[in-house]
Amino acid sequence: MANSASPLTAELLAKRIHTLINEEAIPVGSHLTEASYVTKLKVSRTPIRAAFQFLEEQGVVKRQPNRGFFLVDTKRGLFADADEPLEQGSSISPLCFTIGVDYLNKQIAGKITEAELAKKYTLGRSTILQAMHAMEAEGWVSRLLGYGWEFNEFLTSQATYDQCFRFRLLIEPAALREPGYQVNEKVFGQLRQSLIEAVSEEGSTISERQMYINGTYFHESIVNGSNNQFLIESLKRANRLRRLIEYHVYARRESPVPEYKEHLAILDLLEAGDNQQAAVYLTEHLERTRQEKMRIAEGIFTR
């Protein structure tokens, strides 16, 4: 492994550490050891140390002499100016979104080499390669035989975007009907609180980035209750594939508030134990969302 971490790597690892801290509900004041995150993230100690230094700069952790790093703020938002969401398992950096958006805007070709990208963005090939590997993991690009990369046709296909919605219509309501479905009271409570706040503010301060995060987190959370790993992983995969297009769509939506009100209604039904009706309502909700977004997407795909 390398002996030093680039700023991009440090920022990426810091994001992943920050996500784990919140997922594990680690309390403020806890001692965070470098060794534990070396094990969790399967990287060497040097890049982990660089990531902790980045977290310290952001005010998330504080170093105490001869003792290491301690958690001081779990809610401080990292990467406020970046274009990527803080999602579980995500390795997408701002550079990935820049490349993806440039492709959608026809500023780069569908087939391109690392050398061409390095020249366009005036970056080292290793940095470009790291971004392309992350995009490959998301399903945005595929490596060509020999050399070079090709963008997934899904990113510019209205038909496959619609197929993603129809796939979700198949699996999400089915998840709510699973016999072992369980409501996670803590997660549902957090969902409800954030939805109520968003509705009360009439969505006026919600960016397209946050709209995407809110939407995917809600849908993945209710599907998680099924405890069916095939359904859960399938939805996560679909969400990763559609993410870049969704940012463009959300930027053109009038308001997410009607959607959030429907999310609250679905929570009401699930918490009341009426999973059958919740599944029916979810189907109607997804179909309404599909029709709205397909109208918006038509303008994006036909540019």
N, C-alpha and C positions, 0 to 999 in steps of 0.2 A: 504493500500500500504506500501511497505517497506520504512524504514527510511533512507536507504543508497543505493547508486547505485554502482554495481560492475563495473570494468573497461570495461567489454564487453558491459554492458548496456549503460554506458556513451558514448562509441565509437559509438554504434548503433544509439543512439538518436542524437548524434552530426552529424552523416551522414544524418539523416532525416531532421534535422534543416538546414544543409547546402544545401540540395536539395530544400527545401522550399524557402530558400533565393534566389536561382538562378531562380526557377520557377516564383517567384513573382517579379523578377527583382528589388529587393530592392537596392537602391543606397548606395554607400560607405558613411559612416558618419551617417547612420540612427541609431536611438536608438532601440535596440532589447530588449523587455521586457520579462522576464521569464513568466509572467502571460499569455501573448498571446500564447506562445508555450505550456504552460500547457493545454490551451483550445484546440489548434490545434491538439496536439498529444495525448490528453486525458490521461496524466500521472500526477503524483504529482510534486510539485515544487522541491523537493530534487533531483530526477534524472535529471530534466531539468537543475538545477544549475550545477550539475556535468558535463553535456554535454557542457554547456557554458564554463566551466573551461577547458575542453578538446579543444574546439574551440579556446580558448585564447592561449593555448599551441601551437596550430598549426598556429597561426598568423592570424586567420580569424576574430576574434573580439578582442576588448581591453576593459578592465574594467576601468571605471573612478570613483574615490572615490565618494561615496554618490549619484552616478547617474546611475550606472549599466553598461551594456555592449553596445558597439557601433561597428558597422561593419567597418572593415578596409581593407578587401581584399575578394572580391567575387570569384576570379579566382584561389586562392591557392588550389591545389589539395590535398584533404584529403586521407588518407589511401593509399598512393602511393605504399606501400609494401604489401598491402592486395590483396587477390585474387578475390575480388568481385567488380562488377561495381557499380558506384553510380547511381542507377536507381530509378525512381519514385516509391514510395511505396514498395521498396524492404526492406526485413528484413533479408536478407542473410548475415551472418557473415563469417569471414575466417574459423571459426570452422566448419560451415556447409559445406563449400567446401572441407575441409580436410576429413570430414567423407564421403562425396559423392565420392571424388576421391579414397579414400581407398576402398570403395565398388566396384567401377568400376575396380580397380586393384585387386579385389578378396582378399583383406586383411582383410575384415570383411564379415560376413555372410549376406544373404538377409533378414533374420529375426534375430533381436538382441534386447537386453534389455538395459535400461538406465544404469543398474549396470555394464554390460559388457563394454559399451562405456566409462563409468566413469573410470573403471579400465584401459582400453587401453590407454586413453588420460590423465590419472592422473588428472582428473578434478572433481569438485563437481557435484552431480547429478542434482542440480538446474541449473547449467550452461549447462549440457547436455540436460536437459529437454527444456530449452529455445531454444537451437539449433534445437531440434527435432520438436518443435512447428512451428518454422520458416520454416523448410523443409516441414512440413505437409501443411502449407499454400501455399507453392510453388507447391505442388503436387508430391514431390519427395518421400515421405513416407506416410504410413497410420498406424494408431494405431491399434494393434491387440486386439481382445476381451480378456479381462483379463489383460494382461500386455505385453509390448514389442512393437516393430515396425517392419514394413515390407516395403522394398523399392519397389517403383513402377516399374513394368516390363518395362515401357517405357525407363528407363535409360539404359537398356541392350538389347533392342530389335531393330534390324535393321528395321523390318517391321513397327513398330510404329513410328520410326524416319522418315521413308519415308511417312507414313500417315500424319505426321505433315506438310511435304512439300506439299502434295496434298491438304490438307486442306487450306493452305495458297494460293495455286493456285486458289482455289474456291473463297475465300473471298477478297483477296487484290485487284485484278483487278475489282471485283464487287464494291468495295468501291469507286474507281475512277469514276465509271459510275453513282453514286448516283446523283439524280437531284439537291440536295441541296449542292453539293460539292463547297467548298470555299478554295482558296489558302490563307494560312497564310503568308503574305509577310515577316514578321519578322523572323519566323521560317525557311521559305524557304531560306531567305538570309543567315541565320546562317549555314544552311546545305550546301549551295553552297560554302561559304567561307571555311568551314572545309574540304570539299571534294577537292576543288582546292588545298589547302595546302597539303593534303595527297597525291594527285596525283603528285604534283611538287616535293615532297620528295621521290617519288617512293615507298612509304610505308616502307621505310627502318627502321623507328623508331617506328613503330606501333606494340604494343604487341597484343597477342591474346585477352587479356582482352579488350583493346581499340577497336580492330576489332569488337568484339561482341557488344560493346556499340554503335559504329558507325552504324553498320548494323541494330540493333533493333530500334535505335532512328530514323533512316531514314524511315524505313518501317512503324513504328507506327505514325510518323509525317504525312506521305502522306495519311495514312488511316484516321487519325484524321480529315482531310479535308472533309470527307464524312458526318460528324456530326451524324453518325449512331452509337449509343452507343453499339448495339449488335455486329457490326463488330469490333469496337474499342476494346471492352472488350474481345472478342473472340481471337483477335490477341495477346493481352497482355498475356492472359492465355497460349496460345500456346508457346509464347516466354519464359515464365517462366519455362515451362516444359522442353524445349529443351536446356536451358542455360548450364547445366553441360556438356552435350555431345558436345555442340558447342565449348566450350573452348578447348576440345581435338581435335576437327576437325580444328579449326582455327590455332592451334599450328603446324599443318601439312600442311597448305596451302602454296603455293609458294609465292603468292603476292595478296593483296586485290585490287591492282590498277585497273585491268580490271573491277572489280565489281563497284568501285567508279566512273569510267568513265560512266558506264551504269546508275548509280544513277543520275549523272549530266544530262544525256540525258532525263531521266524521268522528272526531274525538268524542263528542257527546254520545254517539251511538255505540262506539267501542267500549267506552267506560261503563255504559249501561248494560253491556253484555249482548247487545243486539247486533251480532256480527253479520247476520244475513242482510239486514237492512243497511248496515254500513257498507257492505260489499256492493249492494245495488246503488247506493248513493255515490260511492266511489267511482263506479262505472259511468254514471251520469256526469260526474265532475270531470273525469278524464276526457270524456267525449266533448264536453263543452270547451275544455282547455285545448283539445286537439283542433277543433274547428277555428278557434280564435287564433292559435299560433300558426296554423297552416295558411290562414289569410295573410298574416304578417310575413311568414317565410316565403310566400310566393314572390313578394317584392325583392327579397334578398337573393333568391336563386335565379331570378330572371334579369338581374342587373347586367 
